[in-house]
């Protein structure tokens, strides 16, 4: 009899738990960051509208720096799991001035009502909440990076910390892409403790027009005599095809053809 009563009690509690979970549904998450400069600002907004999940990313004050795209329900659910694990926000510390402002707003539907929770850099947070807030922001940045990656040539490379060389890059035709420069992918954790070690980088170009782009990327000694002739004296590194939607893909066939043309020219010379 006692066993039956325990089972019935557990079933009831489980049922109540499911009911409570169903009455709390994430609607949106917004992140804002701004510094001292007028154009130093970032906004990320993730919204649910019916069965559509959208992310809007804005940087600076230029409308051209805004991108918007849809994410999967599984992504949105992952974000919901993170923010629902955060404690309720605490009071703001008034008169607390910072050069940097950051805030995260979470809105959700609970029992038919919209609830807003605002977290800011001026609040004291417990360790778990601070870590979850950081996870939520990092997750949204991961989605943005994943979206951008479709429209970019990303060439990864490594370089010895103490190696007296420079990385030279070039892309042609230049009007098909915008050079975004060098990005740090990973720094050697022992870089401050030893002269050796390796850092990892990527050089990126954003697609502007459809076509075939050839990329040169070589590590050359500082003061190299032939740098002025770069890249014509060096074998092409890779070729990429940009389609009508500005999606980028590596082309083995185009790469091999470009490298073969280079070798034939060198033979003639």
N, C-alpha and C positions, 0 to 999 in steps of 0.2 A: 504493500500500500504506500509506504514511504517512497519507494523507488518511483512509483507511478506519479506521485505528487511532485517529486523533484523534476521528472521529465516534463510534466505539464508546465511547471514554473519556468523551466529553461526555454520551452517553446514559446511561452508568453513573452518573456524578456526578449527573445530573438525577434519575435514579431514586432514588438515595440521599437526595437533598434532599427529594424528595416523601415518602419513608418517614419521615425525621426530622420533617418538618412534621406528619405524621399522628400521631406519637407524642406531640405536645405540644398539649394541648387545654385551653383556659381553662375553669375551673370557677366561679370567683367573684372578685369584686373588692369590697373593703370599705373605706370611708373613714370616719374618725372625726376630729372636731374638738371641742375643749372649751376653754373659757376659765376665768377665775377664779370667776365666779359659778356657783352650783349648777345653775341652769337653762340655762346657756350651753353647750349641747352639741348636736352634729349627728351623725347616723349615716346613711350610705347604704350599702346592700348590694345588689349585683347578683349573682344566682345563676342557674345553669343546672341544670335538673332535667329529664332526658330531652330532649324537644324544646321545653320551655317556658323562657322567659327572664323573670325577675321582678326588679323593683326595689322595695325597701322603703326608705322615707325617714322618719326620726324626728327631731323637734326638741324640745328641752327634756325635761322629765320627765313630761309629760302624755301618756297613751295616746291621747288624742283628736288629738294632733298627729302621728299616724302614718298614712301613706298607702302603699298597695301597688298596683302595676299591672304588666302585662306589657309587654315591649318586643319589637321585631322581631329576628329572627336577624341581619339586616344591621346593626342597631345594636350587638348584642353582638359581632359580628365586627369592627366598627370599633374597639370598645374593646379587643378582643384584640390587634389590630394595634398599638395604641398601647403597651399595657403590655408586650408581647413585645419592643418596641424598647428598653426600659429596661435599664440595666446591673444586675448583681446588687447588692443593698443592701450598704452598708459598715457598719462597726462603729459602735455608738452612742457618743456623747461623754458619758461618765459625769460626773455632778456638774454637768451643764449645765442650769440651771434657766430655764424660760421661763414667761411668763404665759399662753401659748397652746400647746396640744399638738395636733399633727396627725399622722395616720398613714394609710398606705395599705397594705392587705394584698392580695396577689395569690396565688391558688391555682390550680394547673393539674395536669393529669394528664400524666405523661411516662413512657412505657414501663411503663404500668400502675400507677405509683406517684404519690401526691399530693405535690406540692411546694408549700411555702409560702414566699413572699418578703415580708418586712416592711420597709416604708420609713417613716421618721419624720422629723420636723422636726429631730431631734437628730443626724442623719447628715449628713456631707458628701457632696454629690452632684456628679457632673460636670454640665456645662451641659445636655447633651442629655437626661439622665435627669430633671433638675429640670423642664425644659420639657415633657417627655412626661408626667410626673406631673401637672403643672398642666393639660395637655390632657385627661387622663383624668378628672380631677375636674370640669373645666368641661363636658365632654361629658355626664356624669351629671346635672349641674345643668340642662343644656339639656333633657334628657329630662323632668326634674321640671317645669320651666317649661312645656314643651309639654303635659304631662298636665294641669297646673293650669289652663291657658288654656281648656280645654273648659268649665270650670265658673265662669268669671269674665267679668264685663263689664270690658273694658279700653278706656279712652278715652284715646287719645294726643293730646298737644297740645304746643305750643312756647311759650316765653316769653322775651322779650328780657331780657338780664341787667340792663341799666340801666333797664328800664322800671318806673316807679313804680306798678305795678298788682298786684292779687291775683287768683288764680283761685278762683272760688266753684263748689262742686259740690253736687249734691243728687240723691237717688234716691227714687222712690216706686213702689209701697208699700215703706216702709222695712223691714217685717218679712220681705220676700222675699229680701233680700240683707244681707250684712255688709260694711260699709265698711272696706276694707283700707288706704285712704289713698293718698298720693302716692308714686310710684316714679320714680327717676331712670333714664331710658333712655340718654341720652347728654349729656355736658357739652361745651360748646364748648371745643375745645383751646386757644383763644387767650383764654380768659376772664380769665387773670391778666395779660395783656399789653395789654389795651385795655378801654375802657369799654363798647364795643358787644358784639355777639355774641348768640347765641341758645342756650339750653339746651332739651333735649327731655325730656318727662316723660310719665307715664301715671297716671291715677287708676283704681283698681280696686275692684270690688265682687265678692264671692263669692256665688254662688247658694245660697240656703237652702231655698226652696220654689218649686214651679212657678207660673208666672203671667207677666204682662206688666209689665215695669219701665220706667218713664220716667226719663231722666237729663237733668239740667240741668248744663251746664258753660260758664261765661262768665268772661271776663277783664274785671274792673271796676276803676275808679280807686280808690285807697285813700281811705277816708273817704267813699265814695259814699253819698249820702243815702238811696238806696232799698235798701241792703243788707238792712235789717231786713225788707223785703218779699220778699226772694229766697226761693224762685224764682218766686212767682206772677206777678210783673211781667215775667218773661222767657220768651221762646219756648223750649219744650223742645228739647233738642239731639238726642236719639236715643231710640229704644225698642228693647227687647230681649225676646225670648221665652225663658223658662226652661221646658224640657219636664220630663216626669215623671222622667227620669234626671238632672235638674239640669244638662243641657247647655244652653249659652247660644248664641243666634244673633241677629244684628242683623235687625230687621224694617223694611224700607223702608215697607211699607204702614202699620204701626202708627205709625211716625215721622211720616209725612205726615198721618195722621189726627189725631194729637196736636197737630201744628203748626197744622192747619186749625181745630181747636177753639179753640186759643189766639187765633188771628186773629179768629175770630167773636166771642169774648168781648170782645176789645179794641174791636171795632166797636160793640158794644152799650154799652160804657162811654163 
